[in-house]
Amino acid sequence: MSDTARFGRAPECRIRHGALHDSDFVARVSRQVFSLYGEYDEILPACLDDSRVHTLISEQGGRAVGFCMLWVRGRVGEVIAVAVAPPWQGRGIGGQLMHAMIDDAGKMGIRLLLLKTGVGNRRAQRLFRGMGFEATGGVEGYYAGGQAAIRMRKGIGYG
């Protein structure tokens, strides 16, 4: 039984821009979701204060439940994190965040999205492939924990 069938889809989330006051939430969820890969609970909160990083926060009932971060470099954006708090995973929130981020990226003039995800992270790979990302290769030992990553990319175009 899939997670969606077991827990049901979350209703449409309220998605807003991230701010410095979200740093504790980003640290906590990063610790829960990314600890296998490195100390992202220390790295990602600092991105909230970086003008090159566009952050979206997903809320349910006024409570933050997920986030997505995009590092912007001209017409190229790199998704550096997509994370959903464990009790909310498998309900479509990551997909809602990614759709919103892709839309924002297009409005910012970004034409190419890049990302890396763990070779063993099948759920994320399915999400990204379902959104039109294509695998372009791998990176051995990419993560601090020594895990390999898959590189993915997606061209986007607006007007």
C-alpha positions in Angstrom: 0.0 0.0 0.0 1.4 3.4 -1.0 1.9 6.2 1.6 -0.8 8.2 -0.2 -3.3 5.4 0.1 -2.4 4.8 3.8 -2.4 8.5 4.9 -4.4 10.3 2.2 -3.3 13.3 0.3 -2.8 16.5 2.1 -5.1 19.3 1.1 -3.6 22.0 -1.0 -0.9 23.7 1.2 -0.4 27.3 1.8 3.0 28.0 0.3 4.9 31.2 1.3 8.4 32.6 1.0 10.8 31.5 3.7 12.3 33.9 6.2 14.9 34.0 9.0 12.2 33.1 11.5 11.9 29.7 9.8 15.5 28.7 10.7 14.5 26.5 13.7 11.9 24.6 11.5 14.4 24.2 8.7 17.1 22.9 11.1 14.7 20.4 12.8 13.3 19.0 9.5 16.8 18.8 8.0 18.0 16.9 11.0 15.0 14.5 10.6 15.3 14.0 6.9 18.9 14.6 5.8 21.0 13.4 8.8 22.0 10.3 6.8 23.7 12.6 4.2 25.5 15.1 6.4 25.0 18.0 8.8 22.4 19.8 6.8 20.6 21.0 9.9 23.6 23.3 10.4 24.0 24.3 6.7 20.5 24.9 5.4 19.2 27.4 8.0 22.0 29.8 6.9 20.6 29.7 3.4 17.5 31.6 4.7 19.8 34.7 4.9 21.4 34.2 1.5 20.0 36.4 -1.3 21.0 33.8 -3.9 18.7 31.2 -2.3 14.9 31.3 -2.9 13.1 29.4 -0.2 9.5 28.2 0.0 7.7 27.0 3.1 4.6 24.8 3.0 2.1 25.2 5.7 -0.9 23.1 6.9 -3.2 24.8 9.3 -0.8 27.6 9.9 2.0 25.2 10.8 5.2 24.7 8.7 5.4 21.1 7.3 7.9 21.3 4.5 10.4 23.5 2.6 12.2 23.8 -0.7 15.3 25.8 -1.5 16.6 26.9 -4.9 20.1 28.4 -5.4 19.8 30.9 -8.2 22.7 31.6 -10.6 21.4 33.7 -13.5 19.3 31.5 -15.7 20.2 28.3 -13.9 18.7 27.3 -10.6 19.8 24.3 -8.4 17.3 22.7 -6.1 19.4 22.3 -3.0 16.8 20.8 -0.7 13.2 19.6 -0.6 12.1 18.3 2.7 8.8 17.4 4.4 8.4 16.7 8.1 8.1 12.9 8.6 4.5 12.9 9.8 3.5 14.7 6.5 5.5 12.7 4.0 3.8 10.7 1.3 0.9 13.1 1.0 1.9 15.2 -2.0 3.5 18.1 -0.1 6.9 17.7 -1.7 5.2 17.7 -5.1 3.2 20.9 -4.2 6.5 22.6 -3.1 8.3 21.5 -6.3 5.4 22.7 -8.6 5.5 26.1 -6.8 9.3 26.3 -7.1 9.2 25.5 -10.8 6.6 28.2 -11.3 8.7 30.7 -9.3 11.8 29.8 -11.2 10.2 30.4 -14.5 9.0 33.8 -13.4 12.5 34.6 -12.3 13.8 33.9 -15.8 15.4 30.6 -14.9 15.6 28.3 -17.9 17.4 25.2 -16.4 16.8 23.5 -13.1 19.5 21.2 -11.7 19.5 19.0 -8.6 21.2 16.1 -7.0 19.5 13.3 -5.0 20.8 10.2 -3.2 21.1 7.1 -5.3 19.1 5.3 -2.6 16.4 7.9 -2.4 13.9 6.2 -4.7 10.9 8.3 -3.4 12.7 11.6 -4.4 13.8 10.1 -7.7 10.2 9.2 -8.6 9.0 12.7 -7.6 11.6 14.4 -9.8 11.1 12.1 -12.8 7.4 12.6 -12.5 8.0 16.4 -12.8 10.1 16.0 -16.0 13.6 15.9 -14.5 16.0 13.6 -16.4 19.0 11.8 -14.8 22.3 13.0 -16.4 24.8 11.0 -14.4 26.1 10.2 -11.0 28.5 11.6 -8.5 30.4 9.1 -6.3 30.9 10.1 -2.7 28.9 13.3 -3.1 27.4 13.4 0.4 29.5 13.9 3.6 28.4 10.4 4.6 30.0 9.0 1.5 26.8 8.3 -0.5 26.6 8.7 -4.2 24.2 11.1 -5.8 22.3 11.2 -9.1 22.4 14.4 -11.1 19.1 15.5 -12.7 18.0 18.4 -14.9 14.9 20.0 -16.3 14.6 22.7 -18.9 11.8 25.2 -18.3 10.4 27.9 -20.4 8.0 30.8 -19.9 6.9 33.4 -22.4 
